[in-house]
Amino acid sequence: MQITTPAVVAQAAVKRLPRVALLGLCVAYVLAGFIGRGGWKSADMTALGFMAELAAGRSNWWHPTLLGITSEYDALLPYWLGAWMIQITPSKEWTLWLVRLPFVFLLGLAMGSTWYGTYYLAKSRQAQPVPFAFGGQAQPNDYARTVADGALLAFIACLGLAQLGHETTPALAQLGFMGLYFYGVCALPYHPRRAGSAAVVGLAGLTLSGAPTLACLFGLGCAAITTFTPGTDNNPSTQLRNWRDSLTLLMACVYSAAIATALHLWHWNLTPPHALLIDWNGYLQLLVWFTWPAGPLACWAVIRWRKHIGNRHIALPLWLAMVTLGATLMMGSSDRTLLLALPAIASLAAFSLPTLKRQMASLVDWFTLLFFSACGLTIWVVWLAMHTGLPPQPAANVARLAPGFLPQFSVLELLLALAATAFWFALVRWRTSRQRAALWKSLALPAGGAVWCWMLLTTLWLPLLDYTQGYTPVVHAVSKEIDKPGCVEVRAVETGPIAALQWLGHLTLVPGSSLAACTWLLTGADVDGQVPATVDASTWTPKARIHHPADAGDVMWLMQRR
């Protein structure tokens, strides 16, 4: 017996979200954070360092290294993409922008794939709303489009996507290919060739981006779900097609495993979470804030659709999300691994929209309005304090947390921030009016607020963030002390500063194991912040103590040969 779905949706509730508004929101969110800023610490700057080493021919393309140090990711493709862009860059002024161009495309790919994947899930017969006795229920295509709009808004609204989704790291490449696979597995019943190709490329991209184990788990689980769950209602050979689609996913899984084996990309790093309550509390807090508001809505969707949990529109994204959550706990890679769950979580969150009661929708709206309004107001107040000294307390906080920082005024950045603020006020006015019909209305404020605050951060606060999150002060301090040109030997220094000194300082660095007789030595400090005892005092004399002005614990010593 067929179980009635919990979705009761009238045709009036699937009002089309204007494409110009949706695309404009996506473009603004994608470009903000990629354009105009420097490399931030430490993963973003480190990835740029690996790319520069490959482009300069100082590293093996099959085993990328940075001054002999291997990457924490067993990734190849993200570094290749950046290195290729560096090699074709016509001038150094364009390097930082062009090297980010593939990652701009990958974030856009994740967004588009989330929309299309959810669209095809919502078109399935089991996901459709309850038919009314006298008609008037939402039409299948209109309903699917509206749910997909909600999924994309939920994806943009996730708080954890903001910074990590705008870095040139393998984690963002994994997100892009995860989105492509999500689209492929969801669209297989409708477009077997195109979706099958997307699934193969998605799993292969995940493997080449450092996640071969997850790629295989995704492939195996989705193949099993596709085999044993009902398909769409427009094909008399449903079971046969399910087996065909499952075979496609299994072949994609085998292909990815073969790539990982041939290129030695398998890497097991299982670290079971501790049993202490404080540790589990930390995992729960990370899960809540990183996926807000899509995470709680996804949980609500699973509860409301629990009798349909075996159907593909719930089972597929739930499997992808659960595997990623398990990897987040077991592999110790926390938030960057959690990025891969966002397309699936956003899709589940969209299926909660037809089941939300008016009180719950109002709660989401009011909390979002207060939260993002408070965040935006704080950003504006601190910006005013940086430039005028008023209010005095925020100005004092900036001076304490970023000593030596000199505010920089930009008319263009101010105009962009004002335009974003005007958009927020217009959105709030629209939402507080009697707009009750559109199904996606409950996610308009979260997505708009996330874009607004992110644009304020990457315009008004961009110089401050570059100063506190970048390595420019460290590079300037080291370059100022080196009065005689020559190579710099590096010992016990993290990859972030190494990449910054090469990328921004144009210094010639050599590893500590090198036999080169360098004039300078850059070494990490010991636990007390002093010169390590392993440094031969008869050979090297301290020249300067280098520390990041915004991080007192980030200390290095510059030594000069006697």
MARDRENLO-797906 format. One record per residue (C-alpha): x, y, z. Coordinates in nm, 4 decimals, decimal comma, padded with zeros to 6 digits. Each point is the difference from the previous one (the first is absolute). Layout:
N
X/Y/Z
...
END
This chain:
562
00,0000/00,0000/00,0000
00,1314/00,3427/-00,0938
00,0633/00,2286/00,2952
-00,1204/00,3577/-00,0339
00,2792/00,2554/-00,0095
00,0165/00,2697/00,2696
00,0215/00,2724/-00,2665
-00,3233/00,1917/-00,0464
00,0764/00,2697/-00,2562
-00,2386/00,2086/-00,2082
00,0905/00,1383/-00,3405
00,0107/00,3504/00,1486
00,2869/-00,1088/00,2300
00,2369/-00,0816/-00,2866
00,0372/00,3579/-00,1086
00,3080/00,0357/-00,2154
00,3033/00,1644/00,1575
00,1208/00,2597/-00,2537
00,3052/-00,1383/-00,1794
00,1714/00,3398/-00,0031
-00,0231/00,0232/00,3791
00,1208/-00,3577/00,0551
00,2906/00,0255/-00,2444
00,0965/00,3425/00,1341
00,0092/-00,1392/00,3520
00,2225/-00,2880/-00,1133
00,2389/00,2221/-00,1974
00,0360/00,2473/00,2853
00,0702/-00,2783/00,2484
00,2505/-00,1787/-00,2229
00,2020/00,3055/-00,1007
00,0110/00,1545/00,3481
00,3055/-00,1488/00,1656
00,1745/-00,1095/-00,3177
00,0689/00,3491/-00,1362
00,2245/00,2551/00,1662
00,1346/-00,1881/00,2989
00,3400/-00,1478/00,0669
00,0823/-00,3554/00,1009
-00,1292/-00,0849/00,3472
00,1522/-00,2375/00,2471
00,0662/-00,2669/00,0004
-00,1635/-00,2498/-00,2365
-00,0753/00,2616/-00,2670
00,3557/00,1328/-00,0121
00,1472/-00,3485/00,0262
-00,1940/-00,1199/-00,3042
00,1299/00,2969/-00,2003
00,3508/-00,0993/00,1029
-00,0411/-00,3542/-00,1331
-00,1399/00,1362/-00,3264
00,2907/00,2419/-00,0399
00,2517/-00,2803/00,0610
-00,1594/-00,2102/-00,2754
-00,0156/00,2918/-00,2426
00,3676/00,0821/00,0606
00,1064/-00,3605/-00,0556
00,1367/-00,0405/00,3527
-00,2405/-00,2823/00,0885
-00,1089/-00,3308/-00,1478
-00,3439/00,0283/-00,1600
-00,0962/-00,3445/00,1272
00,1214/00,0717/00,3543
-00,0399/00,3734/00,0733
00,2268/00,1345/00,2716
00,0830/00,3383/00,1465
00,3651/00,0222/00,0911
00,0015/-00,3772/00,0401
-00,3152/-00,0012/00,2164
-00,2921/-00,2066/-00,1291
-00,3572/00,1231/00,0139
-00,2430/-00,1118/00,2698
-00,2362/-00,0827/-00,2871
00,0773/-00,2874/-00,2344
-00,1193/00,2298/-00,2754
00,1256/00,0620/-00,3511
-00,2643/00,1646/-00,2156
-00,0530/00,3202/00,2075
00,3733/00,0713/-00,0020
00,0193/-00,0765/-00,3721
-00,2803/00,2451/-00,0760
00,1717/00,2795/00,1909
00,3411/-00,0758/-00,1489
-00,1383/00,0027/-00,3546
-00,1609/00,3380/00,0608
00,3282/00,1379/00,1355
00,1837/-00,1211/-00,3088
-00,2394/00,1718/-00,2417
-00,0241/00,3249/00,1992
00,1200/00,2884/-00,2183
00,1195/00,2162/00,2912
00,0597/-00,0366/00,3720
-00,2715/00,2569/00,0782
-00,2624/-00,2454/-00,1260
00,1449/-00,3117/00,1589
-00,1962/00,0004/00,3252
-00,3317/00,0532/-00,1807
00,0565/-00,2481/-00,2811
00,1223/-00,2741/00,2331
-00,3333/00,0281/00,1796
-00,2046/-00,0166/-00,3186
-00,0365/-00,3839/-00,0030
-00,1174/00,0127/00,3614
-00,2566/00,2678/-00,0847
-00,1322/-00,2453/-00,2581
00,0039/-00,2866/00,2536
-00,2085/00,1962/00,2506
-00,2427/00,0925/-00,2771
-00,0067/-00,3663/-00,1038
-00,0971/-00,1017/00,3535
-00,2828/00,2545/-00,0020
-00,1370/-00,0994/-00,3386
00,0282/-00,3702/00,0775
-00,1876/00,0442/00,3263
-00,2869/00,1677/-00,1869
-00,0219/-00,2545/-00,2825
00,0506/-00,3009/00,2260
-00,2800/00,1094/00,2301
-00,2197/00,0816/-00,3006
00,0181/-00,3574/-00,1299
-00,0543/-00,1448/00,3470
-00,3117/00,2126/00,0433
-00,1359/-00,1150/-00,3377
-00,0239/-00,3599/00,1165
-00,3472/-00,1334/00,0685
00,0733/-00,0759/00,3664
00,1049/00,3620/00,0683
-00,3084/00,1627/-00,1514
-00,2582/00,1709/00,2250
-00,3342/-00,1480/00,0894
-00,2545/00,0325/-00,2849
-00,3083/00,2038/00,0913
-00,3486/-00,1428/-00,0428
-00,1058/00,2750/-00,2383
00,3408/00,0880/-00,1441
00,2123/00,3050/00,0706
00,3064/-00,1805/00,1344
00,3443/00,1073/-00,1204
00,0971/-00,1246/-00,3446
00,3013/-00,2377/-00,0018
00,2422/00,2231/-00,1923
-00,0988/00,3157/00,1881
00,0287/-00,1815/00,3311
00,3414/-00,1428/-00,0901
00,1278/00,3410/-00,1089
-00,1168/00,1647/00,3226
00,1575/-00,2677/00,2194
00,3244/00,0357/-00,1972
-00,0068/00,3770/00,0577
-00,0326/-00,0699/00,3711
00,2952/-00,2400/-00,0100
00,2247/00,2588/-00,1632
-00,1038/00,2653/00,2523
00,0686/-00,2450/00,2832
00,3425/-00,0782/-00,1458
00,0948/00,3679/-00,0172
-00,1335/00,0625/00,3500
00,2298/-00,2578/00,1657
00,2361/00,1974/00,2233
00,2911/-00,2397/-00,0422
00,0125/00,0525/-00,3754
00,1060/00,3659/00,0149
00,3758/-00,0167/00,0599
00,0767/-00,3610/-00,0925
-00,2010/00,0337/-00,3206
00,2210/00,2869/-00,1180
00,3435/-00,1535/00,0534
00,2231/-00,1502/-00,2675
00,0307/-00,3316/00,1814
-00,0677/-00,3662/-00,0812
-00,2993/00,0216/00,2349
-00,1790/00,2340/-00,2408
00,0884/-00,2255/-00,2924
-00,1525/-00,2910/00,1900
-00,3157/00,2047/00,0545
-00,0286/00,0781/-00,3714
00,0414/-00,3620/-00,1063
-00,2290/-00,1148/00,2804
-00,2669/00,2285/-00,1395
00,0555/-00,1394/-00,3485
-00,0376/-00,3562/00,1291
-00,3128/00,1000/00,1915
-00,1542/00,1275/-00,3220
00,1056/-00,3122/-00,1888
-00,1489/-00,2503/00,2422
-00,3246/00,2001/00,0327
-00,0530/00,0495/-00,3737
00,0868/-00,3553/-00,1111
-00,3632/-00,1124/-00,0560
-00,0619/00,2998/-00,2270
00,3266/00,0486/-00,1913
00,1986/-00,3255/00,0209
00,2922/00,1025/-00,2211
00,0476/00,3562/00,1175
-00,0618/-00,0786/00,3657
00,2106/-00,3165/-00,0179
00,2911/00,2007/-00,1395
-00,0441/00,2564/00,2768
00,0070/-00,2763/00,2635
00,3188/-00,1495/-00,1454
00,1748/00,3371/-00,0227
-00,1220/00,0949/00,3473
00,1411/-00,3108/00,1689
00,3240/00,0204/-00,1988
00,0343/00,3678/00,0944
-00,0588/-00,0835/00,3655
00,2709/-00,2631/-00,0208
00,2504/00,2336/-00,1658
-00,0862/00,2682/00,2562
00,0980/-00,2171/00,2953
-00,3182/-00,1883/00,0951
00,0178/-00,3467/-00,1631
-00,1482/-00,1834/00,2989
-00,3008/00,2285/00,0143
-00,0423/-00,0296/-00,3766
-00,0251/-00,3784/00,0251
-00,2394/00,0140/00,2959
-00,2198/00,2481/-00,1854
-00,0011/-00,2184/-00,3113
-00,0729/-00,3286/00,1758
-00,2760/00,1397/00,2200
-00,1770/00,1851/-00,2813
00,0203/-00,3088/-00,2221
-00,1730/-00,2070/00,2702
-00,2679/00,2660/00,0530
-00,0611/00,0270/-00,3736
-00,0408/-00,3760/-00,0265
-00,2550/-00,0447/00,2756
-00,2047/00,3212/-00,0093
-00,2882/00,0756/-00,2372
00,0750/00,2017/-00,3097
-00,2088/00,2537/-00,1836
-00,3461/-00,0832/-00,1273
00,0549/00,0710/-00,3709
00,1958/-00,3160/-00,0802
-00,1566/-00,3481/-00,0207
00,3416/-00,1627/00,0496
00,0717/00,1649/00,3335
00,1904/-00,2885/00,1558
00,2126/-00,0524/-00,3085
00,0911/00,3657/-00,0100
00,0833/-00,0031/00,3695
00,2461/-00,2817/-00,0634
00,1472/00,1893/-00,2931
00,0441/00,3157/00,2077
00,1528/-00,2011/00,2830
00,2474/-00,1555/-00,2402
00,0974/00,3483/-00,1188
00,0689/00,1105/00,3571
00,1974/-00,3172/00,0739
00,2127/00,0517/-00,3091
00,0655/00,3581/00,1086
00,1032/-00,1330/00,3404
00,2347/-00,2593/-00,1537
00,1495/00,2645/-00,2290
00,0678/00,2307/00,2961
00,1549/-00,2817/00,2010
00,2259/-00,0857/-00,2941
00,1176/00,3614/-00,0218
00,0719/00,0114/00,3732
00,1932/-00,3269/-00,0160
00,2029/00,0963/-00,3061
00,0965/00,3395/00,1446
00,0464/-00,1220/00,3601
-00,2708/00,2317/00,1350
-00,1352/-00,2325/00,2680
00,0604/00,1439/00,3417
-00,1601/-00,1276/00,3199
-00,0134/00,2414/00,2897
-00,2645/-00,1365/00,2337
-00,0051/00,1748/00,3370
-00,3134/-00,1027/00,1912
-00,1524/00,2874/00,1983
00,0637/00,0079/00,3718
-00,2725/-00,1158/00,2336
00,0157/00,3164/00,2114
-00,3164/00,2070/00,0139
00,1900/00,3194/-00,0805
00,1274/-00,1507/-00,3275
-00,3445/-00,1111/-00,1133
-00,1335/00,3402/00,0997
00,2593/00,1576/-00,2276
-00,0992/-00,2228/-00,2920
-00,3656/00,0873/00,0536
00,0735/00,3727/00,0111
00,2056/-00,0252/-00,3187
-00,2811/-00,1854/-00,1742
-00,2622/00,2539/00,1069
00,1813/00,3230/-00,0859
00,1672/-00,1317/-00,3140
-00,3225/-00,1225/-00,1596
-00,2363/00,2652/00,1393
-00,2836/00,0352/-00,1000
00,0004/-00,2928/-00,2446
00,1057/-00,2550/00,2632
-00,2984/00,0352/00,2361
-00,2386/00,0168/-00,2970
00,1560/-00,3181/-00,1425
-00,0608/-00,1773/00,3320
-00,3613/00,1183/-00,0084
-00,0356/-00,1311/-00,3557
00,1232/-00,3445/00,1043
-00,2498/-00,0034/00,2862
-00,2937/00,1098/-00,2120
00,0901/-00,2307/-00,2903
00,1002/-00,2931/00,2236
-00,2596/-00,2312/-00,1572
00,1607/00,0734/-00,3388
00,3605/-00,0341/00,1119
00,0535/-00,2856/-00,2451
-00,0943/00,2139/-00,3002
00,2805/00,1475/-00,2025
-00,0810/00,3698/00,0655
00,0735/-00,0593/00,3708
00,2281/-00,3054/-00,0067
00,2596/00,1363/-00,2452
00,0764/00,3349/00,1695
-00,0305/-00,1616/00,3436
00,2641/-00,2592/-00,0896
00,2371/00,2626/-00,1396
-00,0457/00,2183/00,3075
00,0429/-00,2846/00,2505
00,3180/-00,1296/-00,1640
00,1491/00,3485/00,0089
-00,1015/00,0534/00,3613
00,1592/-00,3318/00,0909
00,3196/00,0978/-00,1795
00,0023/00,3315/00,1852
00,0020/-00,1859/00,3302
00,2318/-00,2877/-00,0962
00,2636/00,1730/-00,2123
00,0723/00,3014/00,2164
-00,0360/00,2494/-00,2871
-00,2988/00,1825/00,1553
-00,1521/00,2868/-00,1911
00,1758/-00,0484/-00,3350
-00,1371/-00,3520/-00,0281
-00,3412/00,1250/00,1099
-00,0071/00,2189/-00,3132
-00,0819/-00,3088/-00,2060
-00,3283/-00,0488/00,1842
-00,1422/00,3410/-00,0906
-00,1612/-00,0883/-00,3387
-00,1789/-00,3004/00,1523
-00,0982/00,1863/00,3173
-00,1309/00,2928/-00,2057
-00,2072/-00,2397/-00,2080
-00,1518/-00,1606/00,3102
-00,0676/00,3459/00,1439
-00,1952/00,0888/-00,3139
-00,2287/-00,2994/00,0489
-00,0865/00,1318/00,3449
-00,1578/00,3129/-00,1506
-00,3294/-00,1666/-00,1048
-00,0411/-00,1298/00,3552
00,0888/00,3127/00,2003
-00,2735/00,1442/00,2146
-00,0532/00,3736/00,0037
00,1323/00,0340/00,3566
00,3259/-00,1765/-00,0834
00,0462/00,2037/-00,3183
-00,0545/00,3202/00,1991
00,2560/-00,1143/00,2593
00,2601/-00,0536/-00,2739
-00,0771/00,3416/-00,1475
00,0206/00,1922/00,3248
00,3150/-00,1728/00,1194
00,1648/00,0601/-00,3376
-00,1065/00,3640/-00,0036
00,1408/00,0661/00,3468
00,3190/-00,2015/-00,0519
00,1098/00,1454/-00,3330
-00,1152/00,3520/00,0866
00,2145/-00,0137/00,3137
00,2974/-00,1347/-00,1977
-00,0338/00,2631/-00,2708
-00,0374/00,2803/00,2539
00,3112/-00,1197/00,1824
00,2014/00,0021/-00,3229
-00,1114/00,3562/-00,0794
00,0693/00,1253/00,3545
00,3503/-00,1495/00,0068
00,0713/00,1474/-00,3445
-00,1034/00,3453/00,1220
00,2111/-00,0457/00,3121
00,3054/-00,0921/-00,2065
-00,0249/00,3185/-00,2077
-00,1347/00,2514/00,2532
00,0929/-00,1378/00,3416
-00,3662/00,0005/00,1015
-00,1364/-00,1920/00,1794
00,3250/-00,0202/00,2008
-00,0385/-00,3564/00,1272
-00,0137/-00,1713/-00,3429
00,2934/00,2163/-00,1115
00,1973/-00,1099/00,3068
-00,0852/-00,3649/-00,0702
00,1309/00,0257/-00,3564
00,3211/00,1666/00,1223
00,0477/-00,2781/00,2572
-00,0751/-00,2924/-00,2317
00,1811/00,1417/-00,3049
00,2906/00,2129/00,1285
00,1623/00,2034/-00,2724
-00,2985/-00,0150/-00,2341
-00,0715/00,3193/-00,1956
-00,3554/00,0244/-00,1383
-00,0348/00,0515/-00,3746
-00,2985/00,1791/-00,1496
-00,1382/-00,1098/-00,3371
-00,2912/00,1756/-00,1727
-00,0752/-00,3070/-00,2124
-00,0180/-00,2315/00,2992
-00,2227/00,2481/00,1837
-00,2390/00,0223/-00,2961
-00,0189/-00,3791/-00,0246
-00,0714/-00,0253/00,3724
-00,2715/00,2651/-00,0259
-00,1587/-00,1809/-00,2958
00,0030/-00,3293/00,1938
-00,1570/00,1717/00,3012
-00,2722/00,1515/-00,2167
-00,0705/-00,3490/-00,1361
-00,0364/-00,1336/00,3544
-00,2479/00,2691/00,0981
-00,2007/-00,0650/-00,3160
-00,0028/-00,3730/00,0706
-00,1131/00,0531/00,3591
-00,2765/00,2308/-00,1173
-00,1147/-00,2575/-00,2545
00,0030/-00,2841/00,2538
-00,1807/00,1939/00,2728
-00,2795/00,0841/-00,2410
-00,2751/-00,2543/-00,0562
00,2054/-00,2386/-00,2124
-00,1373/-00,3374/00,1052
-00,0422/-00,1865/-00,3244
00,3522/-00,0826/-00,1228
00,1320/-00,3302/00,1343
00,3593/00,1254/00,0053
-00,0823/00,3150/00,1996
00,1340/-00,1417/00,3296
00,3503/-00,0273/-00,1455
00,0083/00,3393/-00,1717
00,1124/00,1875/00,3120
00,2680/-00,2556/00,1040
00,1557/-00,0024/-00,3470
-00,0256/00,3760/-00,0416
00,1435/00,0613/00,3465
00,2936/-00,2315/-00,0637
00,0813/00,1775/-00,3272
-00,0414/00,3439/00,1587
00,2318/-00,0666/00,2951
00,2563/-00,1763/-00,2170
00,0079/00,2977/-00,2389
00,0435/00,2396/00,2936
00,2899/-00,2064/00,1312
00,1717/-00,0138/-00,3392
-00,0414/00,3727/-00,0629
-00,0006/00,2021/00,3219
00,2195/-00,2394/00,1952
00,2181/-00,1231/-00,2852
00,3167/00,1967/00,0955
-00,0370/-00,1110/00,3617
-00,0532/-00,3637/-00,0991
00,2972/00,0087/-00,2372
00,2109/00,1353/00,2855
-00,1125/-00,2476/00,2660
-00,0606/-00,3068/-00,2182
00,2791/00,0529/-00,2506
00,3779/-00,0212/00,0181
00,0847/00,3423/-00,1433
00,1249/00,1404/00,3358
00,2262/-00,3028/00,0465
00,1369/00,0261/-00,3553
00,0718/00,3721/00,0455
00,1753/-00,0638/00,3317
00,2254/-00,2692/-00,1483
00,0765/00,1956/-00,3184
00,0878/00,3100/00,2038
00,2631/-00,1882/00,2003
00,1701/-00,1684/-00,2946
00,2432/00,2652/-00,1162
00,2239/-00,2366/-00,1953
-00,1485/-00,2081/-00,2816
00,0415/-00,3740/00,0225
-00,1862/-00,3195/00,0660
-00,1907/-00,0586/00,3228
00,0197/-00,3376/00,1727
-00,3291/-00,1042/00,1606
-00,0409/-00,2289/00,3002
-00,3152/-00,0946/00,1945
-00,2128/00,2645/-00,1701
-00,3602/-00,0678/-00,0994
-00,1007/-00,0136/-00,3646
-00,2098/00,3179/00,0161
00,2883/00,2405/00,0727
00,2235/-00,1895/-00,2444
-00,2511/00,0459/-00,2806
-00,0491/00,3675/00,0878
00,3734/00,0743/00,0040
00,0378/-00,1601/-00,3419
-00,3231/00,1364/-00,1515
00,0033/00,3526/00,1477
00,3588/00,0509/00,1092
00,1663/-00,1598/-00,3041
00,2644/-00,1472/00,2280
00,2157/-00,2990/-00,0915
-00,0763/-00,2601/00,2650
00,1736/-00,3348/00,0420
-00,0853/-00,2808/00,2434
00,2061/-00,0516/00,3112
00,1311/-00,3308/-00,1333
00,1562/00,1782/-00,2981
00,3764/00,0239/-00,0260
-00,0166/00,3592/-00,1248
00,2011/00,2435/00,2151
-00,2665/00,2675/00,0370
00,0591/00,3385/00,1572
-00,3293/-00,0106/00,1858
-00,1911/-00,2508/00,2093
-00,3697/00,0182/00,0847
-00,1045/-00,2349/00,2763
-00,3060/-00,0554/00,2134
00,0227/00,0910/00,3666
00,0020/-00,2504/00,2863
-00,2836/-00,0370/00,2510
00,1249/00,3094/00,1878
00,0210/00,2118/-00,3129
00,3806/-00,0063/00,0008
00,2585/-00,1192/-00,2516
-00,0072/-00,3824/-00,0084
00,2909/-00,1798/00,1639
00,0581/-00,1896/-00,3269
00,1307/00,3173/-00,1648
00,3799/00,0171/00,0182
00,0789/00,3261/00,1808
00,3566/-00,0046/-00,1318
-00,1275/00,0152/-00,3583
-00,3123/00,2141/00,0270
-00,0683/00,3242/00,1813
-00,3551/00,1258/00,0652
-00,1013/00,2819/-00,2323
-00,3689/00,0547/00,0788
-00,2940/-00,1575/00,1781
-00,2816/-00,0225/-00,2532
-00,3575/-00,0352/00,1201
-00,3393/00,0582/-00,1530
-00,1473/00,3182/00,1524
-00,3445/-00,1585/00,0344
00,1276/-00,3336/00,1339
00,2451/00,0136/00,2869
00,0571/-00,3744/-00,0166
00,1206/00,0091/-00,3616
00,3718/00,0631/00,0627
00,3069/-00,0579/-00,2174
00,3641/00,0991/00,0267
00,2086/00,1448/-00,2826
00,3652/-00,0954/00,0432
00,3052/00,1254/-00,1876
00,3124/-00,2027/-00,0684
00,3006/00,1199/00,1992
END
